[in-house]
Amino acid sequence: MNWGAYGNCLASCGLSTKGRFQQEMGRNYCEPCRYGTYNDETGQSSCKACEIGTHIDVSGSDVACKACGLGKYQSQKGKAHCTICPAGKFQPYYGKYDHSHCETCDKGTNAIEGSGSCTACAMGQFGPMEGRAQPPPLQSGPGAHLSQA
């Protein structure tokens, strides 16, 4: 049963009640959908949860959830924000849903948290191991090795 329509949601909120719901009969107001949920229909008794790989960071949304961006993922339904991949890892696709989608940067490259790609180490820096956030500077001076890769 669609309680929202029968619970005066349409009458009290008007026909433009997208983004709102009412789960109790006889109420004279509609509640906005909470963060991580949306409602693209009128007169509803609940809101729809964002699927994994998506999010919505506003309440009262009447549009579908957005895919997580590059460098992010979301493994749970109904969330307001996506999880950021850690430094030294990257994630080059939209709508990913698991931390395993955060790939480790190769040697000689680095990435800050939330990156969609790895960046080659700059001149004067090296990347001796995979998954670095920022490579250390080259050592110089007496006794320093010229090649540290």
SULBEL-V801498 format. One record per backbone hydrogen bond with DSSP energy under -0.5 kcal/mol. NH is the residue of the N-H (numbers start at 1). CO is the residue of the C=O. E is the energy in kcal/mol with one decimal. If there is no record, write none. Layout:
NH_CO_E, NH_CO_E
This chain:
3_1_-1.5, 5_2_-0.6, 5_43_-1.0, 6_2_-1.2, 7_3_-2.3, 8_5_-0.6, 9_4_-1.7, 12_8_-2.8, 13_9_-2.1, 14_10_-1.4, 17_15_-1.0, 19_39_-1.4, 20_17_-1.7, 21_31_-2.4, 22_44_-1.9, 27_24_-0.8, 31_21_-3.1, 33_19_-2.8, 36_56_-1.7, 37_34_-2.0, 38_48_-2.2, 39_61_-2.0, 48_38_-3.4, 50_36_-2.6, 53_74_-1.8, 54_51_-1.6, 55_66_-2.2, 56_79_-1.2, 60_33_-3.1, 66_55_-2.8, 68_53_-2.8, 71_91_-2.6, 72_69_-1.5, 73_83_-2.2, 74_96_-1.6, 78_50_-2.5, 83_73_-3.5, 85_71_-2.8, 88_111_-2.4, 89_86_-1.5, 90_103_-2.7, 91_115_-1.9, 95_68_-2.7, 101_98_-2.0, 102_99_-1.8, 103_90_-3.2, 103_101_-0.9, 105_88_-2.4, 108_127_-0.9, 109_106_-1.5, 110_119_-2.1, 111_132_-1.3, 114_85_-2.3, 115_89_-0.6, 115_112_-1.0, 119_110_-3.2, 121_108_-2.7, 125_122_-1.9, 126_136_-1.5, 131_105_-1.9, 132_129_-0.5, 138_124_-2.9, 144_141_-1.8, 148_146_-0.6
